[in-house]
Amino acid sequence: MQTTPSQAAMPAWRLQDAKSQFSALVDKAMRGVPQHVTRRGKQAVVVLSELDFEALQRSAASRADKPASFVEHLLAMPKMPVKTRSEASVSDAAEGANLDLQPRAIDFS
């Protein structure tokens, strides 16, 4: 899980503290401030108010229902890491040579 800059600046509860002060954690979450909880020094969970959670669910559902345009679809595709010439190896060239690519005839009439 990657930490975004906004998460890095956000104070987090250690799990032990979150358990001992659960009421305070819930009060802050109910005021609309997501509460991050760490376990063994790593981000573990986020406590949200019920309203924030429902809004998040509605937002995700509306995005899933809306078909993406072709351009959005292409932009959402995972990107392959770009290798520099020094990183490219002979095996990479050999892999490309093993591809069975055949051009197909195209009728432009």
Rosetta constraint file for C-alpha pairs under 8 A:
AtomPair CA 3 CA 7 HARMONIC 5.93 0.50
AtomPair CA 3 CA 8 HARMONIC 6.27 0.50
AtomPair CA 4 CA 8 HARMONIC 6.28 0.50
AtomPair CA 5 CA 9 HARMONIC 6.54 0.50
AtomPair CA 6 CA 10 HARMONIC 6.39 0.50
AtomPair CA 10 CA 36 HARMONIC 7.75 0.50
AtomPair CA 11 CA 36 HARMONIC 7.24 0.50
AtomPair CA 12 CA 35 HARMONIC 6.78 0.50
AtomPair CA 12 CA 36 HARMONIC 4.76 0.50
AtomPair CA 12 CA 37 HARMONIC 5.36 0.50
AtomPair CA 12 CA 38 HARMONIC 6.45 0.50
AtomPair CA 13 CA 17 HARMONIC 6.17 0.50
AtomPair CA 13 CA 18 HARMONIC 5.66 0.50
AtomPair CA 13 CA 35 HARMONIC 7.43 0.50
AtomPair CA 13 CA 36 HARMONIC 6.12 0.50
AtomPair CA 13 CA 37 HARMONIC 4.62 0.50
AtomPair CA 13 CA 38 HARMONIC 6.07 0.50
AtomPair CA 14 CA 18 HARMONIC 6.10 0.50
AtomPair CA 14 CA 37 HARMONIC 5.75 0.50
AtomPair CA 14 CA 38 HARMONIC 5.02 0.50
AtomPair CA 14 CA 39 HARMONIC 6.35 0.50
AtomPair CA 14 CA 41 HARMONIC 7.57 0.50
AtomPair CA 15 CA 19 HARMONIC 6.19 0.50
AtomPair CA 15 CA 37 HARMONIC 5.92 0.50
AtomPair CA 15 CA 38 HARMONIC 5.74 0.50
AtomPair CA 15 CA 39 HARMONIC 5.56 0.50
AtomPair CA 16 CA 20 HARMONIC 6.37 0.50
AtomPair CA 17 CA 21 HARMONIC 5.93 0.50
AtomPair CA 17 CA 22 HARMONIC 7.94 0.50
AtomPair CA 18 CA 22 HARMONIC 5.25 0.50
AtomPair CA 18 CA 25 HARMONIC 6.56 0.50
AtomPair CA 18 CA 37 HARMONIC 7.04 0.50
AtomPair CA 21 CA 25 HARMONIC 6.40 0.50
AtomPair CA 22 CA 26 HARMONIC 6.13 0.50
AtomPair CA 23 CA 27 HARMONIC 6.12 0.50
AtomPair CA 24 CA 28 HARMONIC 6.27 0.50
AtomPair CA 25 CA 29 HARMONIC 6.29 0.50
AtomPair CA 25 CA 35 HARMONIC 6.72 0.50
AtomPair CA 26 CA 30 HARMONIC 6.06 0.50
AtomPair CA 26 CA 47 HARMONIC 7.58 0.50
AtomPair CA 26 CA 49 HARMONIC 7.78 0.50
AtomPair CA 27 CA 31 HARMONIC 6.40 0.50
AtomPair CA 28 CA 32 HARMONIC 6.89 0.50
AtomPair CA 28 CA 33 HARMONIC 5.84 0.50
AtomPair CA 28 CA 34 HARMONIC 7.55 0.50
AtomPair CA 28 CA 35 HARMONIC 7.22 0.50
AtomPair CA 29 CA 33 HARMONIC 4.91 0.50
AtomPair CA 29 CA 34 HARMONIC 5.24 0.50
AtomPair CA 29 CA 35 HARMONIC 5.92 0.50
AtomPair CA 29 CA 47 HARMONIC 6.35 0.50
AtomPair CA 29 CA 48 HARMONIC 5.28 0.50
AtomPair CA 29 CA 49 HARMONIC 5.22 0.50
AtomPair CA 30 CA 48 HARMONIC 7.15 0.50
AtomPair CA 30 CA 49 HARMONIC 4.71 0.50
AtomPair CA 30 CA 50 HARMONIC 7.68 0.50
AtomPair CA 31 CA 49 HARMONIC 7.61 0.50
AtomPair CA 32 CA 48 HARMONIC 7.37 0.50
AtomPair CA 32 CA 49 HARMONIC 6.43 0.50
AtomPair CA 32 CA 52 HARMONIC 7.08 0.50
AtomPair CA 33 CA 48 HARMONIC 7.37 0.50
AtomPair CA 34 CA 46 HARMONIC 6.33 0.50
AtomPair CA 34 CA 47 HARMONIC 5.75 0.50
AtomPair CA 34 CA 48 HARMONIC 5.09 0.50
AtomPair CA 34 CA 49 HARMONIC 7.57 0.50
AtomPair CA 35 CA 46 HARMONIC 5.39 0.50
AtomPair CA 35 CA 47 HARMONIC 4.99 0.50
AtomPair CA 35 CA 48 HARMONIC 6.73 0.50
AtomPair CA 36 CA 43 HARMONIC 7.16 0.50
AtomPair CA 36 CA 44 HARMONIC 7.59 0.50
AtomPair CA 36 CA 45 HARMONIC 5.98 0.50
AtomPair CA 36 CA 46 HARMONIC 4.45 0.50
AtomPair CA 36 CA 47 HARMONIC 6.45 0.50
AtomPair CA 37 CA 43 HARMONIC 6.30 0.50
AtomPair CA 37 CA 44 HARMONIC 5.78 0.50
AtomPair CA 37 CA 45 HARMONIC 5.32 0.50
AtomPair CA 37 CA 46 HARMONIC 6.06 0.50
AtomPair CA 37 CA 47 HARMONIC 7.73 0.50
AtomPair CA 38 CA 42 HARMONIC 5.15 0.50
AtomPair CA 38 CA 43 HARMONIC 4.48 0.50
AtomPair CA 38 CA 44 HARMONIC 4.94 0.50
AtomPair CA 38 CA 45 HARMONIC 6.93 0.50
AtomPair CA 39 CA 43 HARMONIC 6.53 0.50
AtomPair CA 39 CA 44 HARMONIC 5.75 0.50
AtomPair CA 48 CA 52 HARMONIC 6.08 0.50
AtomPair CA 48 CA 53 HARMONIC 6.11 0.50
AtomPair CA 49 CA 53 HARMONIC 6.21 0.50
AtomPair CA 50 CA 54 HARMONIC 6.13 0.50
AtomPair CA 51 CA 55 HARMONIC 6.18 0.50
AtomPair CA 52 CA 56 HARMONIC 6.14 0.50
AtomPair CA 53 CA 57 HARMONIC 6.19 0.50
AtomPair CA 54 CA 58 HARMONIC 6.13 0.50
AtomPair CA 55 CA 59 HARMONIC 6.09 0.50
AtomPair CA 56 CA 60 HARMONIC 6.20 0.50
AtomPair CA 57 CA 61 HARMONIC 6.12 0.50
AtomPair CA 58 CA 62 HARMONIC 6.09 0.50
AtomPair CA 59 CA 63 HARMONIC 6.29 0.50
AtomPair CA 60 CA 64 HARMONIC 6.22 0.50
AtomPair CA 61 CA 65 HARMONIC 6.26 0.50
AtomPair CA 62 CA 66 HARMONIC 6.35 0.50
AtomPair CA 63 CA 67 HARMONIC 8.00 0.50
AtomPair CA 68 CA 72 HARMONIC 5.73 0.50
AtomPair CA 68 CA 73 HARMONIC 5.97 0.50
AtomPair CA 69 CA 73 HARMONIC 6.13 0.50
AtomPair CA 70 CA 74 HARMONIC 6.24 0.50
AtomPair CA 71 CA 75 HARMONIC 6.14 0.50
AtomPair CA 72 CA 76 HARMONIC 6.06 0.50
AtomPair CA 73 CA 77 HARMONIC 6.64 0.50
AtomPair CA 83 CA 87 HARMONIC 5.64 0.50
AtomPair CA 83 CA 88 HARMONIC 6.02 0.50
AtomPair CA 84 CA 88 HARMONIC 6.28 0.50
AtomPair CA 88 CA 92 HARMONIC 6.41 0.50
AtomPair CA 89 CA 93 HARMONIC 6.94 0.50
AtomPair CA 90 CA 94 HARMONIC 6.26 0.50
AtomPair CA 91 CA 95 HARMONIC 6.09 0.50
AtomPair CA 92 CA 96 HARMONIC 6.50 0.50
AtomPair CA 93 CA 97 HARMONIC 6.33 0.50
AtomPair CA 94 CA 98 HARMONIC 6.38 0.50
AtomPair CA 95 CA 99 HARMONIC 6.89 0.50
